[in-house]
């Protein structure tokens, strides 16, 4: 399984991208407490490793820093085949659905906001995506990760089906 592999963060050239920053207010007896949440995606496009996390703090830079540190602890390897994905995948989280389709070489990344950040961080260069349902970036990112976790290589599918990989 992808998420069970141990990934050495020191060996990666991680790039981070802030997907969303949100101002949050908590009303208390003495007034309002203001804080910020940051949704960050980190990844190494060369090694096809990606992760995401949410950080919360009183200031925006601190929230981003916390999110990056958390995201480095939640990395996993994405199965990529010739700069695209091996097959169609649908990820669902809450009301958000993200459909990922492989694309031919040279097509590029056809994706919007949050999905684009995840796909580019994973190093997928040719992919068609469609975000259905919610526009909430948190749910869209989580649905995209669910779709990426479904991706399997030819050998894995052959082993599950109990047939030789050459017959597929």
DRENLUMVEX-735473 format. One record per residue (C-alpha): residue number from 1; x, y, z. Coordinates in steps of 0.02 Angstrom, whole numbers, always signed. Example, Ala and Ser with C-alpha at 12.3 -4.5 7.8 and 13.67 -1.06 7.14 Angstrom:
BEGIN
+-----+--------+--------+--------+
: num :     c1 :     c2 :     c3 :
+-----+--------+--------+--------+
:   1 :   +615 :   -225 :   +390 :
:   2 :   +684 :    -53 :   +357 :
+-----+--------+--------+--------+
***
This chain:
BEGIN
+-----+--------+--------+--------+
: num :     c1 :     c2 :     c3 :
+-----+--------+--------+--------+
:   1 :     +0 :     +0 :     +0 :
:   2 :    +64 :   +174 :    -39 :
:   3 :    +39 :   +252 :   +132 :
:   4 :   +136 :   +115 :   +225 :
:   5 :   +302 :   +152 :   +140 :
:   6 :   +429 :   +247 :   +246 :
:   7 :   +489 :   +403 :   +155 :
:   8 :   +653 :   +490 :   +197 :
:   9 :   +616 :   +678 :   +196 :
:  10 :   +802 :   +725 :   +196 :
:  11 :   +828 :   +641 :    +26 :
:  12 :   +687 :   +739 :    -56 :
:  13 :   +687 :   +910 :   -139 :
:  14 :   +518 :   +964 :    -70 :
:  15 :   +425 :  +1113 :   -142 :
:  16 :   +277 :  +1185 :    -48 :
:  17 :   +124 :  +1277 :   -111 :
:  18 :     -6 :  +1366 :     -7 :
:  19 :   -179 :  +1314 :    -68 :
:  20 :   -288 :  +1414 :    +51 :
:  21 :   -274 :  +1536 :   +195 :
:  22 :   -426 :  +1566 :   +303 :
:  23 :   -456 :  +1691 :   +442 :
:  24 :   -548 :  +1612 :   +588 :
:  25 :   -632 :  +1704 :   +732 :
:  26 :   -677 :  +1628 :   +899 :
:  27 :   -798 :  +1731 :  +1002 :
:  28 :   -756 :  +1726 :  +1188 :
:  29 :   -814 :  +1820 :  +1342 :
:  30 :   -680 :  +1954 :  +1321 :
:  31 :   -710 :  +1983 :  +1135 :
:  32 :   -649 :  +1896 :   +978 :
:  33 :   -493 :  +1789 :   +958 :
:  34 :   -424 :  +1799 :   +782 :
:  35 :   -319 :  +1658 :   +708 :
:  36 :   -272 :  +1592 :   +536 :
:  37 :   -274 :  +1421 :   +454 :
:  38 :   -165 :  +1376 :   +307 :
:  39 :   -187 :  +1227 :   +190 :
:  40 :    -20 :  +1179 :   +113 :
:  41 :    +31 :  +1046 :    -13 :
:  42 :   +213 :   +989 :    -17 :
:  43 :   +292 :   +873 :   -143 :
:  44 :   +444 :   +817 :   -241 :
:  45 :   +394 :   +815 :   -425 :
:  46 :   +547 :   +714 :   -476 :
:  47 :   +514 :   +571 :   -353 :
:  48 :   +322 :   +584 :   -362 :
:  49 :   +301 :   +606 :   -175 :
:  50 :   +164 :   +720 :   -108 :
:  51 :    +78 :   +767 :    +55 :
:  52 :    -37 :   +898 :   +128 :
:  53 :    -83 :   +971 :   +298 :
:  54 :   -174 :  +1112 :   +384 :
:  55 :    -86 :  +1227 :   +508 :
:  56 :   -166 :  +1347 :   +632 :
:  57 :    -85 :  +1496 :   +718 :
:  58 :   -112 :  +1677 :   +769 :
:  59 :    -10 :  +1740 :   +620 :
:  60 :    -10 :  +1684 :   +437 :
:  61 :   +177 :  +1642 :   +422 :
:  62 :   +170 :  +1534 :   +578 :
:  63 :    +16 :  +1442 :   +513 :
:  64 :   +104 :  +1408 :   +347 :
:  65 :   +262 :  +1348 :   +435 :
:  66 :   +160 :  +1229 :   +546 :
:  67 :    +66 :  +1162 :   +395 :
:  68 :   +228 :  +1128 :   +301 :
:  69 :   +302 :  +1034 :   +449 :
:  70 :   +143 :   +928 :   +467 :
:  71 :   +135 :   +894 :   +280 :
:  72 :   +314 :   +827 :   +281 :
:  73 :   +253 :   +694 :   +404 :
:  74 :   +109 :   +641 :   +290 :
:  75 :   +199 :   +604 :   +126 :
:  76 :   +162 :   +460 :    +10 :
:  77 :   +222 :   +399 :   -160 :
:  78 :   +108 :   +418 :   -311 :
:  79 :   +110 :   +290 :   -451 :
:  80 :   +154 :   +388 :   -608 :
:  81 :   +178 :   +312 :   -781 :
:  82 :   +263 :   +419 :   -916 :
:  83 :   +218 :   +584 :   -831 :
:  84 :    +34 :   +537 :   -818 :
:  85 :    -72 :   +422 :   -710 :
:  86 :    -92 :   +237 :   -755 :
:  87 :   -284 :   +236 :   -755 :
:  88 :   -441 :   +336 :   -714 :
:  89 :   -471 :   +370 :   -529 :
:  90 :   -614 :   +449 :   -433 :
:  91 :   -583 :   +518 :   -259 :
:  92 :   -726 :   +562 :   -142 :
:  93 :   -717 :   +661 :    +19 :
:  94 :   -875 :   +737 :    +92 :
:  95 :   -973 :   +821 :    -47 :
:  96 :   -817 :   +839 :   -154 :
:  97 :   -774 :   +722 :   -295 :
:  98 :   -618 :   +732 :   -402 :
:  99 :   -600 :   +634 :   -563 :
: 100 :   -424 :   +606 :   -630 :
: 101 :   -397 :   +541 :   -807 :
: 102 :   -233 :   +500 :   -894 :
: 103 :   -186 :   +612 :  -1040 :
: 104 :    -70 :   +589 :  -1188 :
: 105 :   +104 :   +666 :  -1186 :
: 106 :   +102 :   +853 :  -1219 :
: 107 :    -77 :   +880 :  -1162 :
: 108 :    -24 :   +963 :  -1000 :
: 109 :   -114 :   +979 :   -835 :
: 110 :   -297 :  +1022 :   -856 :
: 111 :   -349 :  +1061 :   -678 :
: 112 :   -415 :  +1200 :   -569 :
: 113 :   -346 :  +1280 :   -410 :
: 114 :   -330 :  +1152 :   -272 :
: 115 :   -320 :  +1000 :   -386 :
: 116 :   -184 :  +1083 :   -491 :
: 117 :    -78 :  +1115 :   -335 :
: 118 :    -85 :   +931 :   -285 :
: 119 :    -55 :   +862 :   -460 :
: 120 :    +93 :   +977 :   -494 :
: 121 :   +170 :   +940 :   -324 :
: 122 :   +158 :   +754 :   -365 :
: 123 :   +250 :   +781 :   -530 :
: 124 :   +107 :   +728 :   -643 :
: 125 :   +126 :   +828 :   -804 :
: 126 :    -12 :   +760 :   -917 :
: 127 :   -181 :   +736 :   -833 :
: 128 :   -362 :   +785 :   -857 :
: 129 :   -460 :   +824 :   -699 :
: 130 :   -636 :   +870 :   -652 :
: 131 :   -689 :   +933 :   -481 :
: 132 :   -871 :   +894 :   -446 :
: 133 :   -978 :   +948 :   -298 :
: 134 :   -900 :  +1063 :   -170 :
: 135 :   -779 :  +1204 :   -209 :
: 136 :   -710 :  +1199 :    -31 :
: 137 :   -520 :  +1183 :    -57 :
: 138 :   -498 :  +1073 :    +98 :
: 139 :   -621 :   +942 :    +35 :
: 140 :   -557 :   +955 :   -144 :
: 141 :   -377 :   +923 :    -88 :
: 142 :   -431 :   +775 :    +19 :
: 143 :   -534 :   +703 :   -125 :
: 144 :   -384 :   +723 :   -241 :
: 145 :   -274 :   +628 :   -119 :
: 146 :   -406 :   +490 :   -108 :
: 147 :   -399 :   +476 :   -298 :
: 148 :   -208 :   +471 :   -299 :
: 149 :   -207 :   +334 :   -166 :
: 150 :   -314 :   +224 :   -281 :
: 151 :   -184 :   +223 :   -419 :
: 152 :   -105 :    +52 :   -445 :
: 153 :    +35 :    -10 :   -556 :
: 154 :     +9 :   -149 :   -683 :
: 155 :   +104 :   -275 :   -574 :
: 156 :     -5 :   -237 :   -422 :
: 157 :   -167 :   -261 :   -519 :
: 158 :   -103 :   -424 :   -594 :
: 159 :    -57 :   -490 :   -421 :
: 160 :   -230 :   -445 :   -352 :
: 161 :   -315 :   -533 :   -499 :
: 162 :   -198 :   -682 :   -484 :
: 163 :   -137 :   -675 :   -664 :
: 164 :    +28 :   -643 :   -751 :
: 165 :    +69 :   -459 :   -785 :
: 166 :   +110 :   -502 :   -966 :
: 167 :    -71 :   -555 :   -999 :
: 168 :   -140 :   -384 :   -951 :
+-----+--------+--------+--------+
***
